[in-house]
Amino acid sequence: MCSRTSPTEVKELTPEWYSDPAFLTNQQQFNLGSTVDGQQITDVILPPWADNNADKFIQVMRNALESDVCSATLPAWIDLIFGFKQKGIEAQKANNLFYHLTYYEPEDLARIEDEDLRTEVELHIADFGHCPLHLFSHPHPQRKPDNVVTQSKG
């Protein structure tokens, strides 16, 4: 999901967007303030296709996530974000390289003895983000079709 104010700000959707409609509604009636034009902020305003129904919104999102198109492309995304194309020559081939400070981890920051430099690095990471942990060193496998039946040996 991209911000409307900054083309460089990219956020990933959390699991709730595909599983739990409760986060879209203000069930506790918290005072969330008002919009610029004075309207009280309550529930999330859903897109027209959801018919103002949080359950429908979640179902459509989940169907999209589990679609053949998404299943076919998800392994490539995993390779870029968490896998073998996150760093090194494969990342370079995939045009997936970032500024070196985006690869910093908390233990790297702890090693910086110069307090001003550490603060500068922390501020850079806070402003521009950092890459997630590198989890996989081989291409992520494709999802097996639902119609494939597996048998356990036993």
Disulfide bonds with the S-S distance in Angstrom:
none
